[in-house]
Amino acid sequence: MNRNGTSTVWRGAMTAIATPFASDGAVDYEALRRLVAWQVDSGIHGLVPCGTTGEGATLDDDEHARVIATVAETVGGRVPVIAGCGSNDTRRTVAAAKRAREAGATGLLVVSPYYNKPNRSGMLAHYHAVADATELPIMLYNVPGRTGQNLGSELILELARIERIVAVKEASGNLEQIAAIVESRPSGFGVFSGDDALALPTVALGADGLVSVVSNEAPGEIAALLDAALAGRLDQARAIHYKLLPLMRANFLESNPVPVKTALEILGRCSGRVRSPLGPAAASTVDAVRRALRSGGLGTAGA
């Protein structure tokens, strides 16, 4: 059944927020609080901690819980907090989902299991187990470039029938696939772009928003882009899109979140440190990020 125009649980621009690290490699929770406060004050519509950009894969269980709790406490209920909790082990994913709920998350981002490349029955069982373990709404995360497996529109639409699975973050880069999901999704099921550069065309197809990397650097601008696109003010949305397009590209010159954390350091928001096995950005990437920030009118000085 087509559900274009009907209400979804979430809508708008959600920041896949970076996790700042201190010089000793520990999570810098004070810097995280400042980042979150800036995001919400800038008008962002939601926050997604502990995802790819948040380096959730290298956070231990205690860090995972504390990062989510820090974000939730700082947000204070003003916007949704959709916490990353996916892994390639169903038991660990279930445990992380429960931990995220206890830490104050209002929703869960669950990536399709990577490395194992589960078959259809295994994928369905995985998501049923997570949905049965918590009452929180779940956003699927389809990112073939990270997992080695594309869920595809048919399986996403089947997963959308599971109670509590209410949305998908679609990072396949395939607009035809996204259109097929939007066209046939059940009532109330949200579709979010997982690629900044495809947010505008995805919303034009009828999707509900974006889980964004570039909003780490430009939360107000990305919130304005999505507000305009969702309201049908495409000229306004297009102008913001092209202004930020160089930064959208620069953010993926190396593995995410290396460039975006480089940008946050240039902007004075937090350290650019990443956790091993990621490493520092190349000098050419730093230069490209700096140019893209200037092109977007974001400057290079701290707040």
C-alpha positions in Angstrom: 0.0 0.0 0.0 1.4 3.4 -0.9 1.7 5.8 2.0 2.9 9.0 0.4 1.8 12.0 2.5 1.0 10.1 5.6 2.7 10.6 9.0 6.0 8.9 9.9 7.7 8.6 13.3 10.7 10.7 12.2 11.1 13.4 9.6 13.8 15.9 8.6 17.6 16.2 9.0 19.3 13.8 11.5 23.0 14.2 12.2 25.1 11.1 12.3 27.2 12.7 15.0 30.9 12.2 15.4 32.4 11.0 18.6 35.3 13.3 19.8 38.4 11.7 21.3 40.9 13.2 23.7 44.7 13.1 23.4 44.8 9.8 25.4 42.3 8.2 23.1 39.4 8.3 25.5 36.0 9.7 24.5 35.9 13.4 25.1 32.4 13.7 26.7 32.6 17.5 27.3 33.4 18.1 23.6 30.5 15.7 22.8 28.1 17.8 24.9 29.2 21.0 23.2 28.7 19.4 19.8 25.2 18.2 20.7 24.2 21.5 22.1 25.4 23.3 19.0 23.5 20.8 16.8 20.2 21.3 18.6 20.6 25.0 18.9 21.2 25.2 15.1 17.8 23.5 14.4 18.8 20.0 13.5 15.8 17.6 13.6 17.5 14.6 15.3 20.8 13.0 16.4 22.2 9.6 15.5 25.1 8.7 17.9 27.3 5.6 17.6 26.8 5.0 13.9 29.5 4.9 11.2 30.4 8.6 11.7 30.4 8.1 15.5 32.9 5.2 15.2 30.4 3.0 17.0 32.3 -0.1 15.8 35.3 0.8 18.0 33.4 1.9 21.1 33.4 -0.6 24.0 30.1 -1.4 25.8 30.6 1.2 28.5 31.6 3.9 26.0 28.6 3.0 23.8 26.2 3.5 26.8 27.8 6.6 28.0 28.0 8.3 24.6 24.2 7.6 24.1 23.5 8.8 27.6 25.5 12.0 27.1 23.7 12.8 23.9 20.3 12.0 25.4 20.9 14.1 28.5 22.2 17.1 26.5 19.2 16.9 24.1 16.8 16.8 27.0 14.0 15.5 24.8 14.1 18.3 22.3 14.8 16.0 19.3 14.9 12.2 18.7 18.1 10.3 19.6 18.4 7.3 17.3 21.3 5.2 18.6 23.4 3.0 16.5 23.5 -0.5 17.9 24.1 -2.9 15.0 26.8 -5.5 14.7 27.4 -8.8 12.8 26.3 -10.8 15.8 22.6 -11.0 16.7 23.2 -11.5 20.4 25.5 -8.5 20.6 23.1 -6.4 18.6 20.2 -7.3 21.0 22.4 -6.5 24.0 23.4 -3.2 22.5 19.7 -2.3 21.7 18.8 -2.9 25.4 21.8 -0.9 26.5 20.8 2.0 24.2 17.3 2.0 25.6 18.5 2.1 29.1 20.9 5.0 28.2 18.0 7.1 27.0 17.8 6.5 23.2 14.4 7.1 21.7 15.1 5.0 18.7 17.6 2.5 17.2 19.7 2.5 14.0 20.4 -1.2 13.1 22.8 -1.8 10.3 22.4 -5.0 8.3 24.9 -7.6 9.6 28.3 -7.2 7.9 31.0 -9.8 7.1 28.7 -12.8 7.7 26.5 -11.9 4.7 23.4 -13.6 6.1 20.9 -15.2 3.8 17.2 -14.0 3.6 16.0 -16.2 6.5 18.9 -15.2 8.7 18.4 -11.5 8.0 14.7 -11.7 8.9 15.5 -13.6 12.1 18.1 -11.1 13.0 15.7 -8.1 12.7 12.9 -10.0 14.4 15.2 -10.7 17.4 16.1 -7.1 17.7 12.5 -5.9 17.4 11.4 -8.4 20.0 14.0 -7.3 22.5 12.9 -3.6 22.9 9.9 -1.4 22.5 11.9 1.3 20.7 11.2 2.1 17.1 13.9 0.9 14.7 15.5 2.4 11.6 17.1 -0.1 9.2 20.5 0.9 7.9 21.3 -0.4 4.4 24.8 0.5 3.5 26.3 -2.0 1.0 29.6 -0.2 0.8 30.2 -1.1 4.5 28.4 -4.4 4.8 29.2 -6.0 1.4 25.5 -6.8 0.9 22.6 -4.8 -0.5 19.3 -5.5 1.3 17.3 -4.6 -1.9 13.8 -3.1 -2.0 12.0 -6.4 -1.8 13.6 -7.4 1.5 13.4 -3.9 3.0 9.7 -3.9 2.3 9.4 -7.3 4.0 11.3 -6.1 7.0 9.1 -3.0 7.1 6.2 -5.2 8.1 7.9 -6.2 11.3 6.4 -4.4 14.3 8.6 -1.6 15.5 10.7 -1.3 12.3 9.5 2.1 11.2 12.1 3.5 8.8 15.1 2.8 6.7 18.3 4.8 6.2 19.0 4.0 2.5 22.7 4.4 1.6 22.8 2.1 -1.4 23.2 5.2 -3.7 20.5 3.6 -6.0 17.7 6.0 -6.7 15.6 3.4 -8.5 15.8 1.2 -5.4 14.8 4.1 -3.2 11.9 5.0 -5.4 10.7 1.4 -5.3 10.7 1.5 -1.5 8.9 4.9 -1.4 6.3 3.7 -3.9 5.3 0.5 -2.0 6.2 1.1 1.6 3.5 0.4 4.3 1.7 3.3 6.0 3.9 5.1 8.5 7.2 3.7 7.2 9.9 6.5 6.8 12.6 6.6 4.1 15.8 8.5 4.8 18.7 9.2 2.5 22.0 7.9 3.9 23.9 10.1 1.4 24.1 13.9 1.7 24.5 14.4 -2.0 21.3 12.3 -2.7 19.1 13.9 -0.1 17.4 16.4 -2.4 16.6 13.9 -5.2 15.5 11.3 -2.5 13.1 13.8 -0.9 11.8 14.7 -4.4 10.9 11.1 -4.8 8.8 11.3 -1.7 11.2 10.3 1.1 11.1 11.8 4.6 14.6 13.1 5.4 18.3 12.5 5.7 20.8 11.0 8.1 23.6 13.3 7.4 27.4 13.5 7.7 27.8 17.1 6.5 25.4 18.4 9.2 28.2 17.7 11.6 29.9 20.8 10.0 26.7 22.6 8.9 23.7 21.7 11.0 21.7 24.8 10.4 22.3 24.7 6.7 21.3 21.0 6.3 18.2 21.5 8.5 17.2 24.4 6.2 17.8 22.3 3.1 15.5 19.6 4.4 12.9 22.0 5.6 12.8 23.6 2.2 12.8 20.3 0.3 10.1 18.8 2.4 8.0 21.9 2.0 8.4 21.8 -1.8 10.6 24.9 -1.9 13.0 23.2 -4.4 14.8 26.4 -5.6 15.8 27.2 -2.0 16.8 23.6 -1.3 18.8 23.4 -4.5 20.8 26.6 -3.7 21.8 25.1 -0.3 22.6 21.8 -1.9 25.0 23.3 -4.4 26.6 25.5 -1.8 27.5 22.5 0.3 28.2 20.0 -2.5 32.0 20.5 -2.4 31.9 19.7 1.3 29.7 16.7 0.7 32.3 15.4 -1.7 35.3 16.3 0.5 33.8 14.3 3.4 34.4 11.1 1.4 37.8 11.7 0.0 38.9 9.2 2.7 36.9 6.8 4.9 34.2 8.4 6.9 34.7 10.0 9.5 38.3 10.9 8.8 37.5 14.0 6.7 34.5 15.2 8.8 36.6 15.1 12.0 39.3 16.9 10.2 36.7 19.6 9.4 35.5 19.7 13.0 39.0 20.4 14.1 39.5 23.1 11.6 36.3 24.7 12.8 37.4 24.5 16.4 34.6 22.2 17.4 36.6 19.2 18.6 39.8 17.2 18.0 40.1 15.5 14.7 41.5 12.3 16.3 40.0 9.0 15.0 40.4 5.6 16.6 42.5 2.9 15.1 42.4 1.2 12.6 41.5 4.6 11.1 44.3 7.1 10.8 44.9 10.8 10.3 43.9 12.5 7.0 46.4 13.0 4.3 47.6 16.6 3.8 45.8 16.8 0.5 42.5 15.8 2.2 43.1 18.5 4.9 43.6 21.1 2.1 40.5 19.9 0.2 38.3 20.0 3.4 39.5 23.5 4.2 38.7 24.7 0.7 35.3 23.1 0.9 34.5 24.7 4.2 35.3 28.1 2.7 33.3 27.4 -0.4 30.3 26.6 1.9 30.8 29.9 3.7 31.6 28.0 6.9 34.9 29.6 7.6 37.9 28.1 9.4 37.7 29.7 12.9 36.3 28.2 16.1 32.9 29.0 17.5 
